[in-house]
Amino acid sequence: QVQLVESGGGLVQPGGSLRLSCAASGFIFSSYAMSWYRQAPGKERELVARITSAGGTTTYADSVKGRATISRDNAKNTVYLQMNSLKPEDTAVYYCNAFRSGIVPRYYWGQGTQVTVSS
């Protein structure tokens, strides 16, 4: 059974930091690119950051570039998102995503974790 379980969300003041974690199970984690997406109320889900299966390449949305760092530990089947200098517009539900390309591409999603940036 595939599971992606996010944690680390919560309420944080503007300018603060937090680290999201996503623990994966039920699939070969090291074979999948991992991403963090977010969805704010009334908006479409958007990509925040992505990391390749071996962790060699990372990609960031312009809105978080310089403030976010995605990393992964393939020994722990976990991907992280460190967010610094948080802004109210970072408020959203953050989702973990696993993707593997191929003849039959596979996508898995977590249930999401709420991040609220407010004073």
C-alpha positions in Angstrom: 0.0 0.0 0.0 1.5 3.3 -1.1 1.6 6.0 1.5 2.9 9.6 1.5 2.5 11.2 4.9 3.3 14.8 5.3 4.1 16.5 8.6 5.6 19.7 9.9 2.9 22.2 8.9 1.3 24.7 11.3 1.0 28.3 12.1 4.1 30.5 11.7 4.7 34.2 11.8 5.8 36.1 8.8 9.6 35.9 8.4 9.7 32.6 10.2 10.8 29.1 9.1 9.5 25.6 9.0 10.5 22.2 7.6 8.0 19.9 6.1 8.6 16.2 5.9 7.1 13.5 3.7 7.6 9.9 4.7 7.0 7.4 1.9 6.2 3.7 1.9 4.9 1.1 -0.4 7.0 1.9 -3.4 10.6 2.1 -4.4 11.3 5.6 -3.2 14.7 6.0 -4.8 13.2 5.4 -8.2 10.9 8.4 -8.0 11.3 12.1 -8.4 9.7 13.9 -5.5 7.9 17.2 -5.4 6.1 19.6 -3.1 3.0 21.3 -4.4 0.8 23.7 -2.7 -2.8 24.9 -3.0 -4.2 28.1 -1.5 -7.9 28.6 -1.2 -9.5 29.5 -4.5 -6.3 28.8 -6.4 -4.9 26.0 -8.5 -2.4 23.6 -7.1 1.1 24.7 -8.0 4.6 23.2 -8.0 6.8 24.5 -5.2 9.9 22.4 -5.6 11.1 19.1 -7.2 14.1 16.9 -6.7 15.2 14.1 -9.0 15.3 10.5 -7.8 19.0 10.6 -6.9 18.8 14.1 -5.6 21.2 15.6 -8.1 18.9 18.2 -9.6 16.4 20.5 -7.9 13.8 22.9 -9.3 12.0 25.7 -7.6 9.1 27.9 -8.4 10.1 31.5 -8.8 7.9 32.5 -5.9 10.1 30.5 -3.4 13.5 30.6 -5.1 16.1 31.5 -2.6 13.8 30.8 0.4 13.1 27.1 -0.1 15.3 24.0 -0.1 14.1 20.6 -1.1 16.1 17.6 -0.1 15.7 13.8 0.3 17.1 11.0 2.3 16.7 7.8 0.2 17.8 5.7 3.2 14.9 7.0 5.2 12.4 7.2 2.3 11.8 10.8 3.2 11.7 14.1 1.4 11.9 17.5 3.1 11.1 21.1 2.3 12.8 23.8 4.3 11.0 27.1 4.0 12.6 30.4 5.3 11.5 34.0 5.3 7.9 32.9 5.1 5.3 35.3 3.8 1.5 35.3 4.2 1.2 34.4 0.5 2.9 31.1 1.4 -0.3 30.1 3.2 -1.6 26.9 1.6 -2.0 23.2 1.9 1.3 21.6 1.0 1.2 18.2 -0.8 3.9 15.7 -1.3 4.1 14.1 -4.8 6.0 11.1 -6.1 6.5 10.7 -9.9 8.1 8.0 -12.0 8.2 8.3 -15.8 8.0 5.4 -18.1 5.7 3.4 -20.3 3.2 3.7 -17.5 3.9 6.9 -15.5 3.0 6.7 -11.9 1.9 9.5 -9.6 1.3 9.3 -5.9 0.0 12.1 -3.6 0.0 12.7 0.1 -3.0 14.0 2.0 -1.5 17.4 2.5 -0.4 19.5 5.5 -1.7 23.0 6.2 0.8 25.9 6.4 -0.5 29.2 7.7 1.7 32.3 7.8 0.1 35.0 9.9 0.9 37.3 12.8 
